[in-house]
């Protein structure tokens, strides 16, 4: 995969034609616009964005179809998911399977509304669960304390 070309956002403002020419000639047709003090922006062509969307959509539909029609495919995915998400090794086996099922179902739902944020949320939540399992002291604290401490409040300054 070709590395994304990077440039300061100010270059786009000050030299728009030259900056966009870099975008058009770059194999990835994607440019990171660095902004001082703010989150960077990604600039791409509409055709490239449409291709990426179609790629994600097609891959998602194939995975979902495989999982729904073949239980062996689900088992295979459970077996290989540590390659993509090494942190699942800290999860109990039944949680790895639950993660895969939730991930596939969320991929399907997110694809249907063209919003990938829920998929990222599922991955983030399961990664945090794995982090708890990886820390025996934290795991013990979170699973052995049955006392209700009441409503959680937002810490000052958060």
C-alpha positions in Angstrom: 0.0 0.0 0.0 1.3 3.4 -0.9 2.0 5.7 2.0 -0.3 8.7 2.4 1.2 12.0 1.3 1.3 14.5 4.1 1.3 18.3 4.0 0.5 21.2 6.3 -3.1 22.4 6.0 -1.7 25.9 5.3 -0.1 24.6 2.1 -3.6 23.7 0.8 -4.8 27.2 1.7 -1.7 29.0 0.3 -1.1 26.8 -2.8 -4.3 25.0 -3.5 -3.5 24.0 -7.1 -0.1 22.6 -6.4 -1.3 20.8 -3.3 -4.2 19.2 -5.1 -1.9 18.2 -8.0 0.0 16.1 -5.4 -3.2 14.4 -4.5 -4.1 13.6 -8.1 -0.7 12.1 -8.8 -0.3 10.1 -5.6 -1.2 6.4 -6.0 -3.3 6.3 -2.9 -5.3 9.5 -3.9 -5.2 10.4 -0.2 -3.6 13.3 1.6 -3.2 13.9 5.3 -3.5 17.6 6.1 -1.6 18.3 9.3 -3.1 21.0 11.5 -1.2 22.5 14.4 -3.1 22.0 17.6 -6.1 20.3 15.9 -6.9 16.9 14.6 -5.4 16.2 11.1 -7.7 16.0 8.2 -7.7 13.4 5.4 -8.4 14.6 1.8 -9.2 12.1 -0.9 -11.0 12.0 -4.2 -14.6 11.1 -4.3 -13.8 8.1 -6.6 -11.3 6.8 -4.1 -13.6 7.2 -1.1 -16.4 5.4 -3.1 -13.9 2.5 -3.8 -13.0 2.2 -0.1 -16.7 2.2 0.9 -17.5 -0.5 -1.6 -14.5 -2.6 -0.5 -15.6 -2.4 3.2 -19.2 -3.1 2.3 -18.4 -6.1 0.1 -16.0 -7.6 2.7 -18.6 -7.1 5.4 -21.4 -8.7 3.4 -19.1 -11.7 2.6 -18.1 -12.2 6.3 -21.7 -11.9 7.5 -22.9 -14.4 4.8 -20.2 -16.9 5.8 -21.0 -16.7 9.5 -24.8 -17.1 8.8 -24.4 -20.1 6.5 -21.5 -22.1 7.9 -20.8 -22.7 11.6 -17.3 -23.9 10.6 -16.6 -20.4 9.2 -17.5 -18.9 12.6 -15.2 -21.4 14.3 -12.4 -20.6 11.9 -12.8 -16.9 12.5 -12.7 -17.5 16.2 -9.4 -19.4 15.7 -7.8 -16.7 13.5 -9.1 -13.5 15.3 -5.9 -13.4 17.5 -3.9 -12.6 14.3 -5.9 -9.4 13.8 -6.5 -8.6 17.5 -3.7 -10.1 19.6 -5.3 -8.8 22.8 -8.1 -11.4 22.6 -5.6 -13.9 24.0 -6.4 -12.3 27.4 -10.1 -13.1 27.0 -11.7 -16.4 28.1 -12.5 -18.6 25.1 -16.3 -17.9 25.4 -15.6 -14.2 25.4 -13.5 -14.5 22.2 -16.5 -16.2 20.5 -18.8 -13.5 21.9 -16.5 -10.8 20.6 -16.5 -12.3 17.1 -20.3 -12.7 17.0 -20.8 -9.1 18.2 -18.2 -7.8 15.8 -19.8 -9.5 12.8 -23.3 -8.4 13.8 -22.2 -4.8 14.3 -20.3 -4.8 11.0 -23.5 -5.9 9.3 -25.6 -3.3 11.1 -23.0 -0.5 10.6 -22.7 -1.3 6.9 -26.4 -1.0 6.5 -26.4 2.6 7.8 -22.9 3.5 6.3 -21.5 4.4 9.7 -18.4 2.6 11.0 -18.3 4.3 14.4 -20.2 1.4 16.1 -17.6 -1.1 14.9 -14.8 0.9 16.4 -16.8 1.2 19.6 -17.2 -2.6 19.8 -13.5 -3.2 19.2 -12.6 -0.6 21.8 -14.9 -2.0 24.4 -13.7 -5.6 24.0 -10.0 -4.4 24.0 -10.7 -2.7 27.4 -12.3 -6.0 28.6 -9.1 -7.8 27.6 -7.1 -5.2 29.4 -9.0 -6.0 32.6 -8.5 -9.8 32.1 -4.7 -9.1 31.6 -4.4 -7.4 35.0 -5.2 -10.0 37.7 -5.4 -7.3 40.5 -7.8 -5.1 38.5 -9.8 -8.2 37.4 -10.1 -9.2 41.1 -11.2 -5.8 42.2 -13.8 -5.5 39.4 -15.3 -9.0 39.9 -15.1 -9.6 43.6 -16.5 -6.4 45.0 -20.3 -6.9 45.2 -21.0 -3.7 47.2 -23.0 -1.1 45.3 -21.2 2.2 45.5 -24.1 4.2 44.1 -24.3 6.4 41.1 -21.0 7.2 39.3 -20.3 10.9 39.1 -18.2 12.7 36.5 -14.8 13.5 38.0 -14.0 17.3 38.3 -12.2 18.6 35.3 -13.2 15.7 33.0 
